[in-house]
């Protein structure tokens, strides 16, 4: 599911999300269109606002994040 779909599912406009994240509308649009990756703080706030796992927003497979012994 895309970030836009998550946002629409919650009924937010891009402007509302940007305001909640305390970023510009343009910055949020870049994030939504995957032109930039949000920093950790913005990503966590966005995940909380949209009620999704941050791993989904960053497209990280949690099973691949475990540190393996050397």
WODAZI-V524071 format. One record per residue. N is the residue number from 1. RES is the residue in three letters. SS is DSSP state (H for helix, E for strand, - for the rest). BURIAL is b if it has 9 or more other ideal C-beta (glycine too) atoms within 8 Angstrom, else e. D_FIRST is the distance of its C-alpha to the first C-alpha in whole Angstrom. Layout:
BEGIN
{{N	RES	SS	BURIAL	D_FIRST} {N	RES	SS	BURIAL	D_FIRST}}
END
This chain:
BEGIN
{{1	UNK	-	e	0} {2	UNK	-	e	4} {3	UNK	H	b	7} {4	UNK	H	e	8} {5	UNK	H	e	6} {6	UNK	H	b	7} {7	UNK	H	b	10} {8	UNK	H	e	11} {9	UNK	H	e	10} {10	UNK	H	b	13} {11	UNK	-	e	15} {12	UNK	-	b	16} {13	UNK	-	e	17} {14	UNK	H	b	17} {15	UNK	H	e	20} {16	UNK	H	e	20} {17	UNK	H	b	17} {18	UNK	H	b	20} {19	UNK	H	e	23} {20	UNK	H	b	21} {21	UNK	H	b	21} {22	UNK	-	e	24} {23	UNK	-	e	23} {24	UNK	-	e	23} {25	UNK	H	e	21} {26	UNK	H	e	21} {27	UNK	H	b	20} {28	UNK	H	b	17} {29	UNK	H	b	17} {30	UNK	H	b	17} {31	UNK	H	b	15} {32	UNK	H	b	12} {33	UNK	-	e	13} {34	UNK	-	e	13} {35	UNK	-	e	17} {36	UNK	-	e	18} {37	UNK	-	e	17} {38	UNK	-	b	17} {39	UNK	-	e	20} {40	UNK	H	e	20} {41	UNK	H	e	22} {42	UNK	H	b	19} {43	UNK	H	b	16} {44	UNK	H	b	18} {45	UNK	H	b	18} {46	UNK	H	b	15} {47	UNK	H	b	13} {48	UNK	H	e	16} {49	UNK	H	b	16} {50	UNK	H	b	12} {51	UNK	-	e	13} {52	UNK	-	e	11} {53	UNK	-	e	12} {54	UNK	H	b	13} {55	UNK	H	b	13} {56	UNK	H	b	9} {57	UNK	H	b	10} {58	UNK	-	e	12} {59	UNK	-	e	11} {60	UNK	-	e	14} {61	UNK	-	e	15} {62	UNK	H	e	17} {63	UNK	H	e	19} {64	UNK	H	e	20} {65	UNK	-	e	21} {66	UNK	-	e	24} {67	UNK	-	e	27} {68	UNK	-	e	30} {69	UNK	-	e	33} {70	UNK	-	e	35}}
END
